């Protein structure tokens, strides 16, 4: 049961970080690779993940590796989505826009399954 609660906590974190805590700066220039707004958005994500991991117990080494990994993965998933939207000139009125959003969210959820697997495999002290 704790495993399901862990995944639920990551999903709630995803909801808030992606849909409630993003601002215009984070959403601007989404197709540009190096963008401080995207980095700030990913920082919000890893802070939320850190909170979840600390509540559910994880050692500092694993915590650091997971957060670095999530930052890199999340950054590139969002950049890829931004590129697709920009290159295809897609807006919320286009089906392709929603396809890109769906793939984006599915990839983020897949990354949380990886995080959960690591959480299950590492000792809470290390």
Residue, then its C-alpha position, 0 to 999 in steps of 0.5 A: x500500500x505504501x508503494x501506491x501512496x508513494x506513486x500517488x504523492x508523485x502524481x499530485x506533485x506533478x499536477x501542482x508543479x506542471x499545472x498550478x505552479x508554472x508562470x509565464x516566464x517558465x512557459x515562455x520560449x519553450x522551444x529554446x534549449x537553454x532557457x532559465x524559465x525551464x530550469x526554474x520549472x524543473x527546480x520546482x519539480x525536484x523540490x516537490x520530489x525531494x519533499x515526497x522522498x523525504x516524507x517516504x524516507x530515502x537516504x541522502x546519496x540516493x536522494x541526490x542522484x534521483x533529483x539530478x536525474x529527474x532534473x535532466x529527464x524533466x528538462x529534456x521531456x519539456x524541451x522536446x514537447x516545446x520543440x514539437x509544438x513550435x516546429x508544428x506551430x500547434x496550439x490548443x485548438x489542434x489535436x497534435x497539441x493534445x497528443x504532445x501534452x499526452x506524451x509529455x505527461x506519460x513520459x513524466x509518469x514513466x519517470x516516476x515509476x523509475x523513481x519508485x523502483x529506485x526508492x524501493x531498492x535503496x536502503x532508507x539510510x543510504 
